[in-house]
Amino acid sequence: MTDQIADPDAPRPVSPVQVRATDAPDQPVPSPELDMLYRNFEKELLVPLWTEIGDLMPPHPRSKASPHLWRWQNLLELAGQAGDLVPVGRGGERRAIALANPSLEGKPYATPTLWAAIQYLMPGEDAPEHRHTQNAFRFVVEGEGVWTVVGEDPVPMTRGDFLPQAGWNWHAHHNAATSPMAWIDGLDIPFQYTTEAQFFEFGRDQISDAEHATPERSRAERLWGHPGLRPVSMLDESSGSPLLRYRWADTDAALADQLDLEAEGFPGVLEPGHAAVRFTNPTNARDVLPTIRTEMHRIASGTETAPVREVGSSVYQVFDGTGRVTVGEHSWSVQRGDMFVVPSWQPLSIRSEASASDSDSGALDLFRFSDTPIFDKLDLYRMETTR
Protein backbone atom coordinates (compact mmCIF):
# COMPACT_ATOMS: atom_id res chain seq x y z
CA MET A 1 0.00 0.00 0.00
CA THR A 2 1.42 3.40 -0.96
CA ASP A 3 0.86 6.73 0.73
CA GLN A 4 -1.45 9.07 -1.13
CA ILE A 5 -0.11 12.53 -1.77
CA ALA A 6 -2.64 15.31 -1.34
CA ASP A 7 -3.31 17.49 -4.33
CA PRO A 8 -2.19 21.02 -3.31
CA ASP A 9 -4.74 22.47 -5.73
CA ALA A 10 -7.68 20.49 -4.33
CA PRO A 11 -10.38 22.47 -2.43
CA ARG A 12 -9.62 22.78 1.25
CA PRO A 13 -12.02 22.84 4.18
CA VAL A 14 -12.91 26.17 5.73
CA SER A 15 -9.96 27.29 7.83
CA PRO A 16 -10.37 27.77 11.59
CA VAL A 17 -8.00 30.71 11.17
CA GLN A 18 -9.76 33.96 10.32
CA VAL A 19 -7.60 37.03 9.62
CA ARG A 20 -9.20 40.38 8.86
CA ALA A 21 -7.65 43.60 7.63
CA THR A 22 -8.59 46.59 9.77
CA ASP A 23 -8.14 50.29 9.19
CA ALA A 24 -6.54 51.00 12.56
CA PRO A 25 -3.37 52.54 14.01
CA ASP A 26 -0.28 50.33 13.77
CA GLN A 27 -1.97 48.08 11.18
CA PRO A 28 -1.10 47.81 7.47
CA VAL A 29 -3.29 49.79 5.08
CA PRO A 30 -6.15 47.58 3.80
CA SER A 31 -5.87 46.65 0.14
CA PRO A 32 -6.84 43.81 -2.21
CA GLU A 33 -3.26 42.55 -2.02
CA LEU A 34 -3.40 42.49 1.79
CA ASP A 35 -6.72 40.61 1.67
CA MET A 36 -5.17 38.03 -0.63
CA LEU A 37 -2.18 37.65 1.71
CA TYR A 38 -4.53 37.08 4.65
CA ARG A 39 -6.57 34.48 2.71
CA ASN A 40 -3.37 32.62 1.97
CA PHE A 41 -2.42 32.80 5.65
CA GLU A 42 -5.78 31.21 6.47
CA LYS A 43 -5.23 28.40 3.97
CA GLU A 44 -1.86 27.55 5.47
CA LEU A 45 -3.08 27.95 9.09
CA LEU A 46 -0.89 30.94 9.83
CA VAL A 47 -1.66 33.90 12.09
CA PRO A 48 0.29 37.16 11.82
CA LEU A 49 1.38 38.54 15.18
CA TRP A 50 0.57 42.14 14.24
CA THR A 51 -3.18 41.37 14.23
CA GLU A 52 -3.13 39.57 17.61
CA ILE A 53 -0.53 41.29 19.75
CA GLY A 54 -3.08 43.21 21.82
CA ASP A 55 -4.65 39.95 23.06
CA LEU A 56 -1.49 37.86 23.20
CA MET A 57 0.73 40.45 24.88
CA PRO A 58 -1.43 42.86 26.90
CA PRO A 59 0.19 45.35 29.29
CA HIS A 60 -1.05 43.30 32.29
CA PRO A 61 -2.96 40.04 32.88
CA ARG A 62 -6.57 40.05 31.66
CA SER A 63 -8.19 37.09 33.30
CA LYS A 64 -10.99 35.22 31.57
CA ALA A 65 -12.51 34.67 35.02
CA SER A 66 -14.78 37.13 36.82
CA PRO A 67 -14.94 38.01 40.50
CA HIS A 68 -17.91 36.09 41.92
CA LEU A 69 -19.47 35.16 45.26
CA TRP A 70 -21.28 31.94 46.21
CA ARG A 71 -23.45 31.93 49.33
CA TRP A 72 -22.73 28.98 51.64
CA GLN A 73 -26.32 28.53 52.71
CA ASN A 74 -27.40 28.14 49.08
CA LEU A 75 -24.61 25.65 48.42
CA LEU A 76 -25.48 23.69 51.54
CA GLU A 77 -29.19 23.55 50.71
CA LEU A 78 -28.57 22.28 47.18
CA ALA A 79 -25.98 19.78 48.38
CA GLY A 80 -28.54 18.45 50.86
CA GLN A 81 -31.07 17.97 48.06
CA ALA A 82 -28.41 16.15 46.05
CA GLY A 83 -27.84 13.92 49.09
CA ASP A 84 -31.44 12.74 48.85
CA LEU A 85 -31.37 12.21 45.08
CA VAL A 86 -27.84 11.32 43.97
CA PRO A 87 -26.09 8.13 45.13
CA VAL A 88 -22.38 7.94 45.81
CA GLY A 89 -20.62 5.19 43.90
CA ARG A 90 -18.75 4.18 40.81
CA GLY A 91 -19.26 6.50 37.87
CA GLY A 92 -19.97 9.72 39.71
CA GLU A 93 -17.44 8.74 42.41
CA ARG A 94 -18.21 11.74 44.63
CA ARG A 95 -21.22 13.84 45.48
CA ALA A 96 -19.21 16.96 44.68
CA ILE A 97 -20.76 20.10 43.20
CA ALA A 98 -18.26 22.40 41.52
CA LEU A 99 -18.32 26.18 41.44
CA ALA A 100 -18.62 27.43 37.84
CA ASN A 101 -17.20 30.89 37.24
CA PRO A 102 -19.78 32.88 35.21
CA SER A 103 -17.17 33.94 32.64
CA LEU A 104 -15.70 30.49 31.88
CA GLU A 105 -18.38 29.22 29.50
CA GLY A 106 -20.13 26.94 31.96
CA LYS A 107 -17.05 24.86 32.72
CA PRO A 108 -16.85 23.54 36.31
CA TYR A 109 -13.92 25.85 37.06
CA ALA A 110 -13.71 28.49 39.76
CA THR A 111 -10.75 30.03 37.89
CA PRO A 112 -8.80 28.99 34.78
CA THR A 113 -6.49 26.90 37.01
CA LEU A 114 -8.49 26.07 40.16
CA TRP A 115 -11.43 23.78 40.87
CA ALA A 116 -13.55 24.25 44.00
CA ALA A 117 -16.57 22.25 45.11
CA ILE A 118 -18.81 21.45 48.02
CA GLN A 119 -18.79 17.73 48.77
CA TYR A 120 -21.60 16.09 50.74
CA LEU A 121 -21.65 12.67 52.39
CA MET A 122 -24.71 11.13 54.02
CA PRO A 123 -24.59 9.12 57.28
CA GLY A 124 -23.07 5.67 56.83
CA GLU A 125 -21.97 6.38 53.26
CA ASP A 126 -18.60 5.51 51.74
CA ALA A 127 -17.10 7.37 48.79
CA PRO A 128 -15.16 4.71 46.85
CA GLU A 129 -11.41 4.62 46.53
CA HIS A 130 -9.61 6.18 43.58
CA ARG A 131 -6.52 8.19 42.77
CA HIS A 132 -5.60 10.93 40.32
CA THR A 133 -2.66 13.10 39.42
CA GLN A 134 -4.59 16.22 40.39
CA ASN A 135 -3.39 17.68 43.69
CA ALA A 136 -6.27 18.08 46.13
CA PHE A 137 -7.30 19.16 49.61
CA ARG A 138 -10.32 19.24 51.87
CA PHE A 139 -11.25 22.11 54.19
CA VAL A 140 -13.99 21.82 56.80
CA VAL A 141 -16.01 24.92 57.62
CA GLU A 142 -18.51 23.07 59.83
CA GLY A 143 -19.35 19.57 61.04
CA GLU A 144 -17.49 16.42 61.96
CA GLY A 145 -17.84 12.66 61.69
CA VAL A 146 -16.25 11.99 58.29
CA TRP A 147 -12.90 10.31 57.88
CA THR A 148 -10.88 10.54 54.71
CA VAL A 149 -8.80 7.42 54.14
CA VAL A 150 -5.50 8.13 52.36
CA GLY A 151 -3.27 5.15 51.65
CA GLU A 152 -5.43 3.08 54.06
CA ASP A 153 -4.81 5.62 56.84
CA PRO A 154 -8.10 6.99 58.34
CA VAL A 155 -7.81 10.75 58.92
CA PRO A 156 -10.48 12.60 60.96
CA MET A 157 -12.11 15.73 59.54
CA THR A 158 -13.48 18.35 61.93
CA ARG A 159 -14.31 22.06 61.77
CA GLY A 160 -11.34 24.16 60.73
CA ASP A 161 -9.16 21.22 59.73
CA PHE A 162 -7.15 21.46 56.52
CA LEU A 163 -6.41 18.13 54.82
CA PRO A 164 -4.00 18.16 51.86
CA GLN A 165 -3.54 15.24 49.53
CA ALA A 166 -0.86 15.27 46.86
CA GLY A 167 -1.61 13.69 43.51
CA TRP A 168 -1.60 9.94 42.83
CA ASN A 169 -2.48 8.83 46.37
CA TRP A 170 -5.29 6.32 46.91
CA HIS A 171 -8.12 7.88 48.90
CA ALA A 172 -11.70 7.23 49.99
CA HIS A 173 -14.10 8.77 52.53
CA HIS A 174 -16.57 7.38 55.05
CA ASN A 175 -19.18 9.07 57.24
CA ALA A 176 -19.32 7.46 60.69
CA ALA A 177 -21.76 10.05 62.06
CA THR A 178 -25.55 10.09 62.26
CA SER A 179 -25.86 13.30 60.22
CA PRO A 180 -24.64 14.47 56.81
CA MET A 181 -21.42 16.42 56.49
CA ALA A 182 -20.24 18.93 53.91
CA TRP A 183 -16.81 20.34 53.20
CA ILE A 184 -15.00 22.06 50.34
CA ASP A 185 -12.65 20.37 47.91
CA GLY A 186 -9.93 22.23 46.02
CA LEU A 187 -7.99 20.75 43.11
CA ASP A 188 -5.83 21.84 40.18
CA ILE A 189 -8.14 20.09 37.68
CA PRO A 190 -8.36 23.02 35.20
CA PHE A 191 -4.59 23.43 35.13
CA GLN A 192 -3.92 19.74 34.50
CA TYR A 193 -6.75 19.54 31.96
CA THR A 194 -5.42 22.51 29.99
CA THR A 195 -1.86 21.18 30.04
CA GLU A 196 -3.08 17.65 29.14
CA ALA A 197 -1.23 16.09 32.08
CA GLN A 198 -3.98 14.29 34.02
CA PHE A 199 -4.33 10.59 34.94
CA PHE A 200 -7.08 8.83 36.91
CA GLU A 201 -7.44 5.30 38.25
CA PHE A 202 -10.23 3.45 40.07
CA GLY A 203 -9.35 1.71 43.33
CA ARG A 204 -11.25 -0.73 45.48
CA ASP A 205 -15.03 -0.55 45.52
CA GLN A 206 -15.04 -0.98 49.30
CA ILE A 207 -12.58 -0.14 52.03
CA SER A 208 -11.75 -2.60 54.81
CA ASP A 209 -13.19 -2.77 58.31
CA ALA A 210 -9.87 -1.49 59.65
CA GLU A 211 -10.15 1.59 57.44
CA HIS A 212 -13.62 2.25 58.84
CA ALA A 213 -11.96 2.89 62.20
CA THR A 214 -12.34 6.35 63.71
CA PRO A 215 -9.01 7.19 65.36
CA GLU A 216 -8.55 10.61 66.92
CA ARG A 217 -5.19 10.88 65.14
CA SER A 218 -4.10 9.29 61.89
CA ARG A 219 -0.81 7.47 61.50
CA ALA A 220 0.44 10.41 59.43
CA GLU A 221 -0.36 12.85 62.21
CA ARG A 222 1.34 10.67 64.84
CA LEU A 223 4.49 10.69 62.72
CA TRP A 224 4.51 14.22 61.29
CA GLY A 225 2.20 16.31 63.46
CA HIS A 226 4.73 17.60 65.99
CA PRO A 227 5.64 21.28 65.40
CA GLY A 228 9.26 21.76 64.42
CA LEU A 229 10.11 18.06 64.76
CA ARG A 230 10.88 15.75 61.85
CA PRO A 231 11.30 11.97 61.96
CA VAL A 232 14.98 11.18 61.37
CA SER A 233 13.85 7.97 59.68
CA MET A 234 12.24 10.06 56.92
CA LEU A 235 14.63 12.74 55.76
CA ASP A 236 13.83 12.44 52.05
CA GLU A 237 11.97 15.38 50.55
CA SER A 238 8.46 14.85 49.15
CA SER A 239 6.67 17.11 46.65
CA GLY A 240 3.44 17.00 48.66
CA SER A 241 3.04 17.12 52.43
CA PRO A 242 3.06 13.75 54.23
CA LEU A 243 1.06 15.39 57.05
CA LEU A 244 -2.56 14.67 56.12
CA ARG A 245 -4.31 16.90 58.67
CA TYR A 246 -3.48 20.39 59.88
CA ARG A 247 -5.64 20.82 62.98
CA TRP A 248 -7.70 23.94 63.56
CA ALA A 249 -6.49 24.18 67.16
CA ASP A 250 -2.93 24.74 65.96
CA THR A 251 -3.95 27.17 63.19
CA ASP A 252 -6.15 29.16 65.57
CA ALA A 253 -3.37 29.43 68.17
CA ALA A 254 -0.86 30.64 65.58
CA LEU A 255 -3.19 33.39 64.34
CA ALA A 256 -4.09 34.47 67.87
CA ASP A 257 -0.43 34.67 68.87
CA GLN A 258 0.39 36.93 65.92
CA LEU A 259 -2.27 39.46 66.90
CA ASP A 260 -1.25 39.25 70.57
CA LEU A 261 2.38 39.95 69.62
CA GLU A 262 1.23 42.95 67.58
CA ALA A 263 -0.68 44.28 70.58
CA GLU A 264 2.51 43.95 72.65
CA GLY A 265 4.47 45.95 70.10
CA PHE A 266 6.35 43.09 68.41
CA PRO A 267 6.45 42.09 64.71
CA GLY A 268 4.61 39.11 63.30
CA VAL A 269 1.50 40.27 61.43
CA LEU A 270 1.23 40.70 57.66
CA GLU A 271 -0.05 44.27 58.10
CA PRO A 272 -1.70 46.05 61.04
CA GLY A 273 -4.58 43.90 62.33
CA HIS A 274 -4.00 41.20 59.72
CA ALA A 275 -2.52 37.86 60.81
CA ALA A 276 -1.81 35.11 58.29
CA VAL A 277 -0.26 31.65 58.22
CA ARG A 278 0.68 29.40 55.32
CA PHE A 279 0.33 25.63 55.36
CA THR A 280 3.72 24.14 54.46
CA ASN A 281 5.27 20.79 53.67
CA PRO A 282 7.34 19.63 56.68
CA THR A 283 9.88 17.88 54.40
CA ASN A 284 10.98 21.06 52.62
CA ALA A 285 9.13 24.07 54.15
CA ARG A 286 7.63 24.87 50.74
CA ASP A 287 3.96 24.90 49.77
CA VAL A 288 1.94 21.99 51.06
CA LEU A 289 1.02 20.99 47.49
CA PRO A 290 3.20 21.53 44.40
CA THR A 291 0.55 23.51 42.46
CA ILE A 292 -1.65 24.97 45.22
CA ARG A 293 -0.87 27.45 48.00
CA THR A 294 -3.10 27.41 51.08
CA GLU A 295 -3.35 29.94 53.90
CA MET A 296 -5.51 31.11 56.80
CA HIS A 297 -6.04 34.81 57.40
CA ARG A 298 -7.41 36.55 60.49
CA ILE A 299 -8.44 40.18 60.19
CA ALA A 300 -9.19 42.01 63.43
CA SER A 301 -12.56 43.72 63.71
CA GLY A 302 -12.53 47.20 62.15
CA THR A 303 -9.39 46.48 60.08
CA GLU A 304 -9.36 47.03 56.33
CA THR A 305 -6.58 45.37 54.36
CA ALA A 306 -4.56 47.26 51.78
CA PRO A 307 -5.70 46.50 48.19
CA VAL A 308 -3.37 43.88 46.71
CA ARG A 309 -3.25 42.36 43.25
CA GLU A 310 -1.28 39.29 42.23
CA VAL A 311 -0.49 37.22 39.18
CA GLY A 312 -2.56 34.05 39.52
CA SER A 313 -6.00 33.43 40.93
CA SER A 314 -7.39 32.67 44.38
CA VAL A 315 -10.51 31.22 45.99
CA TYR A 316 -11.48 32.26 49.51
CA GLN A 317 -13.93 30.78 52.00
CA VAL A 318 -15.09 32.69 55.05
CA PHE A 319 -14.43 30.44 58.03
CA ASP A 320 -15.85 32.73 60.70
CA GLY A 321 -17.13 36.25 61.14
CA THR A 322 -18.56 38.87 58.82
CA GLY A 323 -17.05 41.53 56.62
CA ARG A 324 -16.97 43.41 53.36
CA VAL A 325 -14.93 42.11 50.43
CA THR A 326 -14.01 44.18 47.37
CA VAL A 327 -12.56 42.49 44.27
CA GLY A 328 -11.98 44.89 41.40
CA GLU A 329 -15.29 46.68 40.88
CA HIS A 330 -17.30 44.08 42.82
CA SER A 331 -18.13 44.38 46.51
CA TRP A 332 -20.05 42.00 48.80
CA SER A 333 -20.95 41.52 52.44
CA VAL A 334 -19.83 38.05 53.50
CA GLN A 335 -20.44 35.64 56.37
CA ARG A 336 -19.48 32.14 57.47
CA GLY A 337 -19.04 29.68 54.60
CA ASP A 338 -19.39 32.15 51.73
CA MET A 339 -16.88 31.60 48.91
CA PHE A 340 -15.50 34.11 46.44
CA VAL A 341 -13.04 34.23 43.55
CA VAL A 342 -10.20 36.68 42.97
CA PRO A 343 -9.03 36.51 39.32
CA SER A 344 -5.47 37.27 38.27
CA TRP A 345 -4.40 40.90 38.76
CA GLN A 346 -7.75 41.99 40.23
CA PRO A 347 -7.20 44.10 43.38
CA LEU A 348 -8.56 42.63 46.61
CA SER A 349 -9.30 44.41 49.87
CA ILE A 350 -11.22 43.09 52.89
CA ARG A 351 -12.81 44.92 55.80
CA SER A 352 -13.57 42.97 58.96
CA GLU A 353 -16.92 43.65 60.59
CA ALA A 354 -16.74 40.61 62.88
CA SER A 355 -17.70 40.52 66.53
CA ALA A 356 -18.08 38.00 69.32
CA SER A 357 -21.66 37.42 68.16
CA ASP A 358 -20.64 35.94 64.79
CA SER A 359 -17.07 34.75 65.30
CA ASP A 360 -15.39 32.55 67.89
CA SER A 361 -12.22 34.62 67.56
CA GLY A 362 -14.04 37.96 67.35
CA ALA A 363 -12.29 38.50 64.00
CA LEU A 364 -12.89 37.68 60.35
CA ASP A 365 -11.20 34.36 59.54
CA LEU A 366 -10.70 33.33 55.92
CA PHE A 367 -9.26 30.25 54.25
CA ARG A 368 -7.49 30.94 50.95
CA PHE A 369 -6.11 28.74 48.21
CA SER A 370 -4.31 29.89 45.09
CA ASP A 371 -2.28 28.74 42.09
CA THR A 372 0.77 30.80 43.16
CA PRO A 373 3.27 27.88 43.26
CA ILE A 374 2.84 27.40 39.51
CA PHE A 375 3.82 31.00 38.80
CA ASP A 376 6.59 30.92 41.41
CA LYS A 377 8.20 27.94 39.70
CA LEU A 378 7.97 29.67 36.31
CA ASP A 379 9.32 32.98 37.71
CA LEU A 380 6.12 34.72 36.59
CA TYR A 381 4.66 35.70 39.97
CA ARG A 382 4.13 39.38 40.77
CA MET A 383 2.37 41.11 43.64
CA GLU A 384 1.54 44.79 44.03
CA THR A 385 -0.09 46.82 46.78
CA THR A 386 -2.25 49.46 45.13
CA ARG A 387 -2.38 52.13 47.79
N, C-alpha and C positions, 0 to 999 in steps of 0.2 A: 504493500500500500504506500503510495507517495503522498507527500504533503501537498495540499492545494495552495497555490499562491493567489492571494486576493488581487483582483483587478483594481488598480489605483483609480481608474476612471469610473468604476461602478458607483451607483448612487449610495450615499451613506445615510445612516439614520440621523435624525435630528440631534444636534450636539447638545449636551448638557451645559456647555459653555456658551454664554451669551455676552457679547461685548458690544457696547453701544458708544458711538461717538457723541460727545457732548460739547456744546459751545460754552466753555467755562474756563476760568483762570487756570493756568498751568496745564491745560490740555491742548493737544494739537488741533489745528483748525479743521473743522469737519469738511470733508470733500468726498467725491465719488471714489477716489483712489484710497482714501483712508477707510471708507466703508468696505471696499474690496479686501483690503489688508485684514480688517477685523473678521470678515467672513472666512478668510483663509485661516486665521487664528482659530476660529471656532471649529473648523473641519479637522484641524490637527490637535485639538484639545490643548490650546495654549491660551494663557491669560497674561496680558501685559501689566506689569506692575503699576505703570502710571495711571491706570484706571481704578486701581484697588488700594492704593497706598493709604488713603484716609481710613479705611476699615482695618487693613492689616497692620498698620503702624500708627495708631492714634497717639496723641500726646500723653495719654494716661489710660489705665485700664477702663474699659467700658463693659461692665459685666452684662451678660445676657439675663442674669437673675434680677429679681426685684426684691426690695425690702418687703417683708410680709410677716403678719402675726397670726398665729393659731391659738385659739382659746382652749385651755386644758379641759374645761368642763364639757365643751363640745366634743373634743376628742374622746374623752372618757365615756360620754354617753353613747357615742357611735361604736366605740370598741365593745361596750357592754352589749349592745344589740348584736354585734357580730359574734359575741360569745354564745348567744342563744341560737344563732343561725348557721355559723360556719364551724365545721369540725376541724380539729388539729390532726394532721396525719400526713402520710406520704402524698406528694403532689404539691399541695400548698405549703407543707412543712411547718409554717408558723402562722399564727393569727396576728400578723403584723400589718399595720396600715400606715403607708408612707405619706409623708408630707410632700405635696406637689407644688413647687413654686409656680405662681401664676404666669410667669414669663418664659417657662421652659417647655412649652408646647404639650402640656399634659403628662410629661414624663414624671415618674415617681422620684424626682430629685428635689431636695431642698435647695441645693446650689449645683453648679455644673460639676462639682467634685464630691459633694457630700450627700449622703442618704440619711434621713432621720425618720423614725417611725415610732408609733405607740404599739407595743406588743401586749397581748392580753391572754391570760391563761386561767381557765376555770378550775375550781377545786377538783383535786384528784387527777387532773390531766397531765399527760406527758407530751412534750414536743420532741419528736424523734431526733435521733442523732444524725448529724451530717458535718461536713467540713467544707471550707472554701478558702480561696486565697485572699478574699477581701478581709481586711483588718476590721475589727468590730469592738463594740463595748456595749454595756448596759449601764443605765443610770436610773436610780430609783427615787422618785419624788415623793411617793407615799406607798404604804403597805409593807407587808412582809409575808413570808410563808412559802416563797418559791426558792428553789435551789437550782442554780445552773450547774451542770456537770461537765467539766472540761477535762478531757483525758481521764475519765472515770473518777475524777475528784469532785465530790459534791461541795459547792460553794454557796453559802447562804447569801440572800439578797434582802436587805432591809433599807428603810428610808435613809437617803443620803449616801448610800454606798455607791461607789464607782467600781465597775467590774470590766477591766479590759480583756481582750482576747485576740491575740495576734493571729494572722491568717494561717490556715491549714492545720488547725487544731480541732480534733473531734469534740463536739459539744451537743448537749441536749439540755432540756429543762424539765422540772417536775414541780407541781404545786401540791405541797403537803398540808395546806391550810383548808379551812372550811369556807373560805370566801375567795372570789376572784382577785387577781392582782394584775396591775398594769405597770409598765415601766417604759423608758424610751431606749431604742436601739440607735446606734450611730455606726455607719460603715462608709468605706470609700468606694462603694459600688459604682457611682458615676465615673470616677477617675479610672478604675480598672476596666470598665466597659468601653470608655472612649479610647483607652490605650490598648485595648484588645489583649489584656493580660490575665483574664480571670479563668479560674478552674473551680469546679464544684464536684463533690462526691457524696453519695448517700452512705450513711453508716448503718448501724443496727436499727431495726424497727423498734426494739424495746431495750431499755437499760436494765441492769441487774438489780436484784434486791439490795445488794450492798450499796449501789449507787442511789437508791431511794432513801438512804440514811439522811438524817438531818443534823449533822454535826454543827456545833457553834462556830468552829474554825475549820477551814479546809486544810488539807495537807500542805498546799502552797503557802497559806498564811502562816502555818506553824514553822515553815522553813524560812520564808522571806519577810514575814510581817513584823520585824523587829527594827525600829528606826535606827539607822546608822550602822547596822550590823549585817554582815554578809557571810553566808556559809563558806568556809574555806574550801569545802569539798566541791564548790561550784563557782570557780573563778572565771569560767569562760563567759564571754559576752554574748548576749542574745539580742536579736533585733526587736523583739517584743518583750514586754515585762513578764517575768515568771510569777510575779505576785498577782493573783487573780481577784483580789478584793481589797480596795482601799476604803477603810471604814470611815463612816461619817464622824464618829467620835474624834478620830485623829485630825480629820480635815477641819472640823469645827474648832478644835483647840488651837490649831495653827493660825486660823484666821483671827480668833479672839486675842491671841497673844500679840499679833501684829498691831492691832488697834490699841491694846493696852500699852505696848511699848511706845507707840506714837503719843499717847496721852502723857506718858512719863518723860517725853522729850527725846526719845531715842529713834534712830532710823529703823525702817523695816517695811513701811507701807509703800505701795506703788505711787500714790499721790495722796495728798491730805484726805483722810477719811475713807480711803479705798485700799483695802487689804486684798491680796490675791496670792494663790498658791497654784503651782503647776504639778500635775501628776507625772512622775518620772520613773524610768526603768532603773531598778536598783543595780543592774549589772553594768550600766554605763552612764547613768545620770542624764541620759538624753530623754527625748519624748517617750512616753509609755508605749506608743505604737509608731511604726515607722512612717506612716502617712497622715496621722491624726494627732493634733495637740489637744490636750484637755486641761481645763483649769476650773477652779472655783474662785468667785469674787464675792467680797462682802463690802457693801457700800453703806457707811454710817448714815443714819437718818438725817436728812437735810443737806447731804453732800451731793454735788453735781460733778460728774467726771468731765475732764477736758475732752473736747471732740477729737477723736483719733480715727485715722483711716489707714488701712493696711492692704498690701497686695495679698490676695487670697480671701476666701469667704469663711464665715463663721455661722454657727447656729447656737443660740442661747436658750436655756430653759430657766425660768424663775423657780428657784427652790423654796424660797420663803420671802414674805414681805410684799410690799407694794411699791410702785414707783412709776416714773415717766421715762420712756425710752424714745430717743429720736435717732432715726437712721436716714441720712440724706434729708429729703423733704417730708418724710413720714414720721409721725409721732403718735404714740399709743400709751395709755395707762395700762399697767400690767400687774398681775397678781400671781399667786402660787400656781405653778404648772404651766403657765403660758409660755409659748415658744415663738421665737422670732429669728429671722434671717438677716444677716448683714453681708451684702454682696461685696465683691472686691472693690476697694477704693471708695466706698461709701462712708462718710463720716458717721461715727457713733458717739453719742453722749447719753448718759443715764443719770437721772435724778432719783435719789432714794426718798420715798415718802413713808417708809416703814415705821412701825411702832410695836410696842409690846403686845398690842391687840391682834396683830396679823403676822408676827414673826417671833419665833423662839429666841432669836438673837437680838431682836429689836432693830435689826438692820435689813437691808435688801440683799439677799444671797442669790447668786446666779451661777449656774453651771454653763460652761462654754466649751464647745469643741470646734476646731478649725482644721484647715488643710495646710497650715503653715509649714510643717516639716518638708512637704514636697518642694515648696519654693525656697526654703532654707538650703536644701540639698543642691538645688539648681542655681543658687546664688542670685535669685530673682526677688527675694523678699525685701519689701520696703515698708516703713511705718512712719507716719507723720502726724504730729499734733497740730491741729488747725486753729488754735488760738494762743 
